[in-house]
Amino acid sequence: MDFDKKIRMLVSENEFLLLQLEDINLELKKKEEEIDMLADDIDTAASLRSRIEGNLLEIEQLKYDNQQTVQKSFGLQMLNEELEEDLLEQIKGRQKQQKAVKELDGVKANLEVITEELNEAAALYKMLQSLQKKLSEATSIASLTEIENQELKKEIQEQKELIKLLKIKKIV
């Protein structure tokens, strides 16, 4: 009876660990999707960085041209203001991308922690499988022992009956 209770407890614990492993796998999948999204953001950030650098070079050239051509200063000034606005927007975008990169680093750290937890869970799962195998072997041995006991009891009963018969024959 106690043995059956232990078996039920181990099966219950196994089911609980399997549920936990599924939860961890789902969480890992979510984190991988987040990483993929952040990787796309990083690619966009690299493109924006290149555009910003190109725009910075263009702004420097425009400033030089402005000093050389005073007659076109009004037109160049307007263009310069527009480019500066664009640059500010791109800088803001770059700052957002840098923030996303920092978040990605955090996600990577979380992923490492989750990976470590998954490795620990896998080790526990292997241990559980080993225990289940041993439990199965013990159950099998117990069943065989029970069958042997039944057969021995039967033989003992037959021997007792045979002894009774022999005693009766001796008396008669």
C-alpha positions, 0 to 999 in steps of 0.5 A, a space after each residue: 500500500 505504501 509502495 503504491 502511494 510512493 509510485 503515485 507520488 513519483 508519477 505526480 512529481 514527474 507530471 509536474 516536472 513535465 508541465 514545468 518543462 513545457 512552461 520553460 520551453 514556452 518561455 524560451 520560445 517567447 524569448 527567442 521571438 523577442 531576440 529575433 525582433 530585437 535583432 531586426 531592430 539592430 539591423 535597422 539601427 545599423 542602417 540608420 547609423 549609416 544614414 546619420 553618418 552620411 548626413 553628418 558628412 553632408 551637413 559638414 559639406 553644406 556648412 563649407 559651401 555656405 561659407 564659400 557662397 554667401 549669395 546662396 546662404 538663404 537657400 542653404 540655410 533652409 536646407 541645413 535646417 531641414 537636414 538638422 531636423 532630420 538628423 535630430 529625428 535620426 538621433 532620437 531614433 538612434 537613441 531608441 535603437 541603443 535602448 533596444 540594444 541594451 534591452 537585447 543584452 538584458 534578454 540575452 542575459 535572461 536567455 542564459 539564465 533560462 538556458 541554465 535552468 533548462 539544463 538543470 531541469 534536463 538533469 532532473 528529468 534524466 534523474 527522474 527517468 532513472 528513478 522511474 526505471 528503477 521503480 519499474 524494475 522494483 515493481 516487476 521484481 515485487 510482482 514476480 516475488 508475489 507470484 513466487 509467494 503465491 506458488 510457495 503458499 500453494 505448495 505448502 498447502 499441498 504439502 500440509 494436505 499430503 502430510 495430513 493424508 499420510 498421518 491419516 493412512 498411518 492411523 488407519 
